[in-house]
Amino acid sequence: MEFLCYHRDRPGSAALRGELLEAHWSYMDRYEAELIARGPTFTDDETPTGSVHIVDLPDPAAARAFAFDEPNYQAGAYRDVLIRRWRNLLGRTMWEYPGGRTGGNRYLVLGFGAGTGEDPVPADRDALIAWGPLLSDDAGTWVGTAVLVEAADPDAARAVLTAGLYAAIEVHNWEFGGRR
């Protein structure tokens, strides 16, 4: 089962996250085979705002353990955590993205559904790093869409989602995560 875990930073926690960087990476190293995508979100001035992980785990309990045992969460660096079932509609990891690890503007786009139907993957997939629906724990209810995308700007990133299908859309600067 695939899950999206988005840890949102507590304001003023950047120094704490810096102190815990090695602990965070070591924790994520334990999940190397299960990770589909990972990386930090940040403001335009590069202040960290969160951390996204898309991971393949056995069940919702394992996803919650993954999210809540993470060192930054344990230390209080995060304000809250979004955990949702997710389905990998591109069938690849971020490391298989043809555009590579660096270059261009990358974004996490979270669309929170207002309707009952899933947003189809766009025909032009060249800029898509990851795409999948956000689902209820039993995967029976569509609740939105999560996308990692390379785009010219936040408005272009937002435009990958179908207009009118969402109650709210968030766009976050994002970059490939992991050890440098």
C-alpha positions as CSV (number, residue, x, y, z in Angstrom):
1,M,0.0,0.0,0.0
2,E,1.3,3.4,-0.9
3,F,1.0,6.4,1.4
4,L,1.7,10.1,1.2
5,C,3.1,11.5,4.5
6,Y,3.5,15.3,4.6
7,H,5.0,16.6,7.8
8,R,4.4,20.4,8.1
9,D,7.0,22.3,10.1
10,R,6.2,24.1,13.3
11,P,7.1,27.8,12.8
12,G,10.6,28.5,14.0
13,S,11.8,24.9,13.9
14,A,14.4,25.3,11.1
15,A,17.3,25.2,13.6
16,L,16.0,22.0,15.3
17,R,15.5,20.4,11.9
18,G,19.1,21.3,11.1
19,E,20.3,19.6,14.3
20,L,18.4,16.5,13.4
21,L,19.4,16.2,9.8
22,E,21.6,13.2,10.2
23,A,19.1,11.4,12.4
24,H,16.3,12.1,9.8
25,W,18.4,10.8,7.0
26,S,19.5,7.7,9.0
27,Y,15.8,7.0,9.7
28,M,14.9,7.4,6.1
29,D,17.8,5.1,5.0
30,R,15.9,2.3,6.8
31,Y,13.1,2.8,4.3
32,E,15.2,3.2,1.1
33,A,13.5,0.2,-0.7
34,E,10.0,1.5,0.2
35,L,10.4,5.2,-0.7
36,I,8.8,6.3,-4.0
37,A,9.6,10.0,-3.4
38,R,10.9,12.3,-0.7
39,G,12.0,15.8,-0.1
40,P,11.6,19.1,1.7
41,T,9.2,21.9,1.0
42,F,10.2,25.5,1.6
43,T,9.3,29.1,1.0
44,D,10.7,31.3,-1.8
45,D,13.5,32.4,0.5
46,E,14.4,28.7,1.2
47,T,13.0,28.5,4.7
48,P,11.9,24.9,5.4
49,T,8.1,24.4,5.7
50,G,7.8,20.6,5.7
51,S,8.9,17.3,4.4
52,V,7.0,14.9,2.0
53,H,7.5,11.2,1.8
54,I,5.7,8.8,-0.5
55,V,6.2,5.3,0.7
56,D,5.1,1.8,0.1
57,L,4.2,0.1,3.4
58,P,2.1,-2.9,4.5
59,D,-0.9,-1.1,6.0
60,P,-2.2,2.1,7.6
61,A,-0.7,1.2,11.0
62,A,2.8,0.9,9.4
63,A,2.3,4.3,7.7
64,R,1.4,6.0,11.0
65,A,4.4,4.4,12.7
66,F,6.6,5.6,9.9
67,A,5.3,9.1,10.2
68,F,5.2,9.4,14.0
69,D,8.5,7.7,14.8
70,E,10.4,10.1,12.5
71,P,13.0,12.0,14.5
72,N,11.8,15.5,13.6
73,Y,8.3,14.6,14.6
74,Q,9.5,13.0,17.9
75,A,11.5,16.2,18.7
76,G,8.6,18.5,18.0
77,A,9.8,20.1,14.8
78,Y,6.6,19.4,13.0
79,R,3.3,21.1,13.6
80,D,1.1,18.4,12.0
81,V,1.2,15.4,9.7
82,L,-1.0,14.5,6.7
83,I,-1.1,10.8,6.1
84,R,-3.2,9.5,3.2
85,R,-3.3,6.4,1.1
86,W,-2.0,7.2,-2.3
87,R,-1.7,5.3,-5.6
88,N,1.3,5.6,-7.9
89,L,-0.3,6.2,-11.2
90,L,3.0,6.8,-13.0
91,G,4.4,3.5,-11.8
92,R,7.9,4.9,-11.0
93,T,9.9,6.5,-8.3
94,M,11.3,10.0,-8.3
95,W,14.7,8.6,-9.1
96,E,13.3,7.3,-12.4
97,Y,12.0,10.7,-13.4
98,P,13.5,11.5,-16.8
99,G,14.2,15.1,-15.9
100,G,16.8,14.1,-13.3
101,R,17.4,15.1,-9.7
102,T,18.3,18.8,-10.3
103,G,17.2,21.7,-12.5
104,G,14.0,23.5,-12.9
105,N,11.4,24.6,-10.4
106,R,9.8,21.6,-8.6
107,Y,6.6,21.7,-6.6
108,L,4.4,19.6,-4.3
109,V,0.7,20.2,-5.3
110,L,-2.0,19.0,-3.0
111,G,-5.6,19.1,-4.3
112,F,-8.3,18.4,-1.7
113,G,-11.3,17.0,-3.5
114,A,-14.7,18.5,-3.5
115,G,-16.3,16.0,-5.8
116,T,-16.5,12.3,-6.2
117,G,-14.3,11.6,-9.2
118,E,-10.5,11.2,-9.4
119,D,-8.5,13.6,-11.5
120,P,-7.0,11.7,-14.5
121,V,-3.2,11.9,-15.1
122,P,-2.6,14.5,-17.8
123,A,-1.7,13.2,-21.3
124,D,1.6,15.3,-21.2
125,R,3.5,13.5,-18.4
126,D,7.0,14.9,-19.2
127,A,7.0,17.3,-16.2
128,L,5.4,14.9,-13.7
129,I,7.7,13.4,-11.1
130,A,4.9,11.7,-9.1
131,W,1.1,11.7,-9.5
132,G,-1.6,9.9,-7.5
133,P,-4.9,10.1,-5.8
134,L,-5.2,10.7,-2.1
135,L,-7.5,8.1,-0.7
136,S,-9.3,7.0,2.5
137,D,-7.5,4.3,4.6
138,D,-9.6,1.6,2.9
139,A,-8.8,3.2,-0.5
140,G,-12.6,3.3,-1.2
141,T,-13.0,7.1,-1.2
142,W,-11.1,9.6,-3.3
143,V,-10.2,12.7,-1.2
144,G,-7.8,14.5,-3.5
145,T,-4.6,14.3,-5.5
146,A,-1.0,14.7,-4.7
147,V,1.5,15.6,-7.4
148,L,5.2,16.3,-7.6
149,V,5.8,18.4,-10.7
150,E,8.4,20.5,-12.5
151,A,6.8,23.7,-13.7
152,A,7.7,27.3,-14.6
153,D,6.1,28.7,-11.5
154,P,3.4,28.0,-8.8
155,D,0.5,28.9,-11.1
156,A,1.7,26.5,-13.8
157,A,2.1,23.8,-11.1
158,R,-1.4,24.4,-9.8
159,A,-2.7,24.1,-13.4
160,V,-1.8,20.4,-13.7
161,L,-4.9,19.7,-11.6
162,T,-8.4,19.9,-13.2
163,A,-10.0,23.3,-12.4
164,G,-13.2,23.0,-10.3
165,L,-12.6,19.5,-9.0
166,Y,-11.0,20.7,-5.7
167,A,-12.2,22.5,-2.6
168,A,-8.6,23.7,-2.0
169,I,-5.2,23.5,-3.7
170,E,-1.9,24.0,-2.0
171,V,1.3,24.5,-3.9
172,H,4.7,24.2,-2.1
173,N,8.2,24.6,-3.4
174,W,9.8,21.2,-3.3
175,E,13.1,19.5,-4.1
176,F,14.4,16.0,-4.3
177,G,15.3,14.8,-0.8
178,G,18.0,12.5,0.6
179,R,21.6,12.6,1.3
180,R,23.6,15.0,-0.8
